Structures are given as C-alpha cells and as structure tokens.
Amino acid sequence: MSAALPSLTLPPLSLYVHIPWCVRKCPYCDFNSHQAGENLPEHEYVDALIEDLKAEAPMAQGRRIHTVFFGGGTPSLFSADAIGRILENVDRLVGLSTDAEITLEANPGTFEQARFSGYRHAGVNRLSIGIQSFQEAQLQRLGRIHGREEALAAVEVARKAGFDNLNLDLMHGLPDQTTAAARADLAQAIALAPEHLSWYQLTIEPNTHFYNAPPLLPVEDTLADIQDTGEALLAAAGYQQYEVSAYARPQRRAGHNLNYWTYGDYLGVGAGAHGKITLPESGRIVRRWKTRLPAHYLERRHGGSTGPMLAGEQTLEPEALPLDYLLNALRLNEGVPSAQFTERTGLLLQALQPAWQGLEEKGLVHPYRERLVTTDLGRRFLNDVLAAF
C-alpha cells in the first residue's frame, strides 16, 4: 500500500494522442508503430480515441488541457477532418486552453504535404516534421520514404499553410557519418529557419532491425566532434539549447515536452499511449497505459468501467519518486526550481540526500538551495548522476 503524499499540488495538464500507423517501419524505430495496410481504419480509430478520452476525462480534475501532441507512427496519415474531430472532442470532453499549443508530427512526403493547410484549419498550430537527414544515401539507409527535395519542399508548404511554429527532427551520428556531413545536414536545417530543432544522436535500440543487423556508426571521437561542432553552429544561429536534444529560438520552446520535463500531468489516449496523473486527495501519483496493439485497442473500445482501453496503472511509491522526477527535470539545461520538487512529488528536498551531496562533491550537480540542476560536467554524464538515485 502506497504512503499518501498529502502536500501534492495539481500541475498543468497535457494530452498525448497516439496514431500507431506509418507507411513503412524504419529500421531504427522502437516506437509502437505498425505498417499501414491498404484500408486504414481512420474513422473507427477516431471513434475509439473519443471513447478513450471519455474514460480519461475525470482525471483532468477540472483542469483544461494546455498542450496537445499527436505522435506516432505517422499522424499525418490521418485526414485533417479526423484531426479536427479529435480536437473538437478534446475541447468538448475536457476543455482546451484558448492558447493551447497543438503539435502534429508529420512526414515530409508529398502525400502528407497536401494536408498541411487542412491541419492548420483544424486547429493544429505547431508542426513537427521528421526530416532526419538531407542526404539521399542516409535517408535510404534510415528507411525514410522521402528524399531531400521533399524535405525542403515540406517546410515551404508548411509556411504557405500558415504555420509559424515549426520543429524539424534531425539525427546525427548516422552510419559512416563524418563531422563535415553532419555539419552540412545541420546547416541546411538552420537555413530553413525553423523555430525549433530536435537534433539528436542515432542510438541502436532493442527490437529494431538495426539492433539485429547493426550498421557501422561513427567512433566516439567523431561523435564528440559532431556534438561540439553542431552546438556551436546552433548557438551562432541563435538557437538556445534548453534540453539534451532540444534547441529553440527565443520564446519557442516546446511547451508539451517542457510539461513532461517539469513533471506535469498528461493524459494519454491511443494504442500504447501512456499518461501520468496526480491525485492530491489521495496523495498519489499514478502512471497509466493503454493496450498496445491497434487491433486489440479497437476491439476494446466498448470495454469495462475502468476505462475501455486501459491496460494497466501503477501508483508510484514515495521511494521511487526522486528518480522518476529527476529523470525528467535534469534533462533541462537550466534545471528546475527546488521548490517544484515538493510541489510535484509531495516529498521534502531532504529525500534527495545523501545522493545529491555525493554528486555535489564530485562536481556533477550544483547545491540545491534554489534550483535542481547539473553542472556542465554532470550534463555530460547524466546517466551517472541519475544512477545515484
């Protein structure tokens, strides 16, 4: 039985919507995504999402949703009408803030580009375009279905559709990639002037094609050169790094991801979606997740009273909260206010001792009087910092 945490306060609330299909599974991808067949069950899946959201709505506890993120898979396989219908029901069942950030992940392919104007009209105000590389050979090795020209055109089409808040996803540390090639990719992305860049290193994850047939990746020294060169290039172009792999123009940080990293709450709807909910009355923090396979998710849309697609939930024990919190908060370059630890976990700061003091003595974290934040050295060895908890 979990000990109650009576000093918990309700944090802001976000919504994650999972669209689990894509045209083709990429060899590096370990997300819950599945190759779409000829007949995508769009209408049926939206019906299921609405049922899922109805079951989740009480978890809002009177809060309106301030960010929405459509992830996948490839959400841009769904029509603008489908996205609009989902958003209408989000507002009806829970409530959307008037200034809500609403992000949709999209592929640069011409099929998806044709829908950009419709998404903007449906209420999406932030587009995240999965480019990964501008080099044709790398795109082929990564299993992407677009080419360089489609990637370039996607940004132009998005701008013409009225999007003034764009994120570009870009990878580095690709197979056989040199520092010069990685820099050229990044320079091309910067030239397109997105408001936000997610620039992250390719990692080989279990249950992927690359795990079973690993490509030859750059050596550690090259990876370090790529990181240093890229960070300097981004800083010179006016992009501020605020998280491990996130870079933004002023006032253009990703609100949805910031809510994750500052231990906010979020509802998760869709196949395999996860959520985190704070329950102040019972002093509990609960993680919830939905049934993973799309076919099972659709079968259960008329399920039981606990939530038609709910696969499980877990109340976090007090002793697990420091690590669960810091896994998110310490990803931020600026860390978080120390007082927020107690507000979001219900624990006193002393719960971080003596581990924090030991890390401080090693020069990996700053004193926690005002902020919980790593030093530059600690950010480089973040896994070692987290291992202390």
Sequence and secondary structure as in RCSB ss.txt:
>XXXX:A:sequence
MSAALPSLTLPPLSLYVHIPWCVRKCPYCDFNSHQAGENLPEHEYVDALIEDLKAEAPMAQGRRIHTVFFGGGTP
SLFSADAIGRILENVDRLVGLSTDAEITLEANPGTFEQARFSGYRHAGVNRLSIGIQSFQEAQLQRLGRIHGREE
ALAAVEVARKAGFDNLNLDLMHGLPDQTTAAARADLAQAIALAPEHLSWYQLTIEPNTHFYNAPPLLPVEDTLAD
IQDTGEALLAAAGYQQYEVSAYARPQRRAGHNLNYWTYGDYLGVGAGAHGKITLPESGRIVRRWKTRLPAHYLER
RHGGSTGPMLAGEQTLEPEALPLDYLLNALRLNEGVPSAQFTERTGLLLQALQPAWQGLEEKGLVHPYRERLVTT
DLGRRFLNDVLAAF
>XXXX:A:secstr
     TT     EEEEEEE EESS  TT  SS EE  SS  HHHHHHHHHHHHHHHGGGGTT  EEEEEEEES G
GGS HHHHHHHHHHHHHHT EEEEEEEEEEE  SHHHHTTHHHHHHHT  EEEEEEE S HHHHHHTT S  HHH
HHHHHHHHHHTT   EEEEEEES TT  HHHHHHHHHHHHHT  SEEEEEE    TTSHHHHS      HHHHHH
HHHHHHHHHHHTT EEEETTEEE TT   HHHHHHHTT EEEEESTT EEEEEETTTTEEEEEEE SSHHHHHHT
TT  TT TTEEEEEE  GGGHHHHHHHHHTTBTT EEHHHHHHHHS  GGGGTTHHHHHHHTTSB  TTTEE B 
HHHHHTHHHHHHT 
